[in-house]
């Protein structure tokens, strides 16, 4: 009987140690909660324009392809007086595609872009913005059709916690 009790105790201990090791491994490879569940929001153009790098205590946001990125960590590029400051506080998709700071290109409009410019846009979007900066939201144009109805083709970019219904509720409550 003592042998059986010892064997059960050993199995229970091994099981607990296994669970502890598994939990430790999960914690080690799991992103911090603030990163994994960072809230994302829906940004109307008027609100996005407030994050243009002009105020020291305000984050700096740029939208590319309707995805809003927090580029505050690149303040030396996007902050007040910085070389790419013209791109922030708006959806600068066309400017990013054309590698342009021309005021006419500081728009979301992609009509008339060449195949090479569209490829460049995708490359910069994926390899610079998505790879380097956190996503904080989406522009209204990315989520809504021209008539204000939800865009059925909208897919959040790597944001499993984004819920479009919650965003509409947030907009209604805060407008």
C-alpha positions as CSV (number, residue, x, y, z in Angstrom):
1,X,0.0,0.0,0.0
2,X,2.8,2.4,0.9
3,X,4.4,1.6,-2.5
4,X,1.1,2.5,-4.3
5,X,0.8,5.7,-2.3
6,X,4.4,6.7,-3.2
7,X,3.8,5.9,-6.8
8,X,0.6,8.1,-6.9
9,X,2.4,10.9,-5.1
10,X,5.3,10.7,-7.6
11,X,2.8,10.8,-10.5
12,X,1.0,13.8,-9.0
13,X,4.3,15.6,-8.4
14,X,5.5,14.8,-12.0
15,X,2.2,16.1,-13.3
16,X,2.4,19.3,-11.3
17,X,6.0,19.8,-12.4
18,X,5.0,19.2,-16.0
19,X,2.2,21.8,-15.7
20,X,4.5,24.3,-14.1
21,X,7.1,23.8,-16.9
22,X,4.3,24.2,-19.5
23,X,3.0,27.3,-17.8
24,X,6.5,28.7,-17.6
25,X,7.0,28.0,-21.3
26,X,3.7,29.6,-22.2
27,X,4.6,32.7,-20.2
28,X,8.0,32.9,-21.8
29,X,6.7,32.8,-25.3
30,X,3.5,34.7,-24.8
31,X,3.5,38.4,-25.6
32,X,2.8,40.8,-22.8
33,X,-0.9,41.4,-22.3
34,X,-0.6,45.0,-23.3
35,X,0.9,44.0,-26.6
36,X,-1.3,40.9,-27.3
37,X,-4.6,42.6,-26.5
38,X,-3.8,46.2,-27.4
39,X,-7.1,47.9,-28.2
40,X,-7.7,49.1,-31.7
41,X,-10.1,51.8,-32.8
42,X,-12.0,53.2,-35.7
43,X,-10.6,56.6,-36.7
44,X,-12.7,59.1,-38.6
45,X,-10.5,61.5,-40.6
46,X,-11.1,64.4,-38.2
47,X,-9.8,62.4,-35.3
48,X,-6.8,60.9,-37.1
49,X,-5.7,64.4,-37.9
50,X,-5.1,65.2,-34.2
51,X,-2.2,62.7,-34.2
52,X,0.0,64.7,-36.6
53,X,3.1,64.9,-34.5
54,X,2.7,68.6,-33.7
55,X,2.1,68.2,-29.9
56,X,4.8,66.8,-27.7
57,X,2.6,64.7,-25.4
58,X,0.4,63.2,-28.2
59,X,1.1,59.9,-30.0
60,X,1.9,60.1,-33.8
61,X,-0.2,58.1,-36.1
62,X,-0.1,57.4,-39.8
63,X,-2.6,55.4,-41.9
64,X,-1.5,53.3,-44.8
65,X,-4.1,51.2,-46.7
66,X,-6.6,52.2,-44.1
67,X,-4.6,50.7,-41.2
68,X,-3.6,53.2,-38.5
69,X,-0.1,52.7,-37.1
70,X,1.5,54.3,-34.0
71,X,4.8,55.7,-35.4
72,X,5.7,57.6,-32.2
73,X,8.8,55.5,-31.7
74,X,10.0,56.9,-35.0
75,X,9.5,60.5,-33.8
76,X,12.8,61.5,-35.4
77,X,11.2,60.7,-38.8
78,X,7.6,61.6,-38.2
79,X,7.5,64.2,-35.4
80,X,7.3,68.0,-35.7
81,X,9.8,69.3,-38.2
82,X,11.0,65.8,-39.1
83,X,11.4,64.7,-42.8
84,X,8.2,62.6,-43.0
85,X,6.0,64.7,-40.8
86,X,3.8,65.5,-43.8
87,X,2.7,61.8,-43.9
88,X,1.2,61.6,-40.4
89,X,-2.3,62.5,-39.1
90,X,-3.9,61.2,-42.3
91,X,-4.1,58.2,-44.6
92,X,-1.0,58.6,-46.8
93,X,-1.4,55.5,-48.9
94,X,-0.7,57.2,-52.2
95,X,2.4,59.0,-50.9
96,X,3.8,55.8,-49.5
97,X,3.2,54.0,-52.8
98,X,4.9,56.8,-54.8
99,X,7.6,57.6,-52.2
100,X,6.4,61.2,-52.4
101,X,5.8,64.1,-50.1
102,X,3.9,66.1,-52.7
103,X,0.8,67.5,-51.0
104,X,-1.3,66.1,-53.9
105,X,-0.2,62.5,-53.0
106,X,-1.1,62.8,-49.3
107,X,-4.3,60.8,-49.7
108,X,-5.8,57.4,-49.5
109,X,-6.6,57.4,-53.2
110,X,-4.8,54.7,-55.1
111,X,-6.5,55.1,-58.6
112,X,-3.9,55.6,-61.3
113,X,-1.0,54.0,-59.4
114,X,1.3,51.8,-61.6
115,X,1.8,48.1,-60.9
116,X,5.3,49.0,-59.6
117,X,3.9,51.6,-57.2
118,X,1.3,49.2,-55.9
119,X,4.0,46.5,-55.3
120,X,6.1,49.1,-53.5
121,X,3.1,50.0,-51.4
122,X,2.6,46.4,-50.4
123,X,6.3,46.0,-49.6
124,X,6.5,49.1,-47.4
125,X,3.2,48.2,-45.8
126,X,4.3,44.7,-44.8
127,X,8.0,45.1,-44.3
128,X,8.1,48.5,-42.7
129,X,4.8,49.5,-41.1
130,X,3.4,46.1,-40.1
131,X,6.8,44.8,-39.1
132,X,7.9,47.8,-37.1
133,X,4.9,49.7,-35.7
134,X,1.9,48.7,-33.7
135,X,-1.6,48.8,-35.3
136,X,-3.9,51.1,-33.2
137,X,-6.9,51.1,-35.5
138,X,-8.5,51.5,-38.9
139,X,-9.8,54.4,-40.9
140,X,-13.5,54.7,-41.5
141,X,-12.9,54.3,-45.2
142,X,-11.3,50.9,-44.5
143,X,-14.3,49.6,-42.7
144,X,-17.2,51.5,-44.3
145,X,-18.5,51.8,-47.8
146,X,-19.2,55.3,-49.3
147,X,-22.8,55.1,-48.2
148,X,-21.8,54.4,-44.6
149,X,-22.7,50.7,-44.7
150,X,-20.2,48.1,-43.3
151,X,-17.7,46.9,-45.9
152,X,-18.3,43.1,-46.1
153,X,-14.7,42.6,-47.4
154,X,-13.1,44.2,-44.3
155,X,-10.5,42.0,-42.6
156,X,-8.6,43.2,-39.6
157,X,-4.8,43.1,-40.0
158,X,-3.5,40.6,-37.4
159,X,-6.0,41.9,-34.8
160,X,-7.9,39.0,-33.4
161,X,-9.4,41.3,-30.6
162,X,-10.9,43.8,-33.0
163,X,-14.7,43.7,-33.1
164,X,-16.4,46.0,-35.6
165,X,-19.6,45.9,-33.6
166,X,-17.8,47.2,-30.5
167,X,-16.3,50.0,-32.6
168,X,-19.7,51.2,-33.9
169,X,-21.0,51.1,-30.3
170,X,-18.0,53.1,-29.2
171,X,-18.5,55.7,-31.9
172,X,-22.2,56.1,-31.1
173,X,-21.6,56.5,-27.3
174,X,-18.8,59.0,-27.8
175,X,-20.3,61.2,-30.6
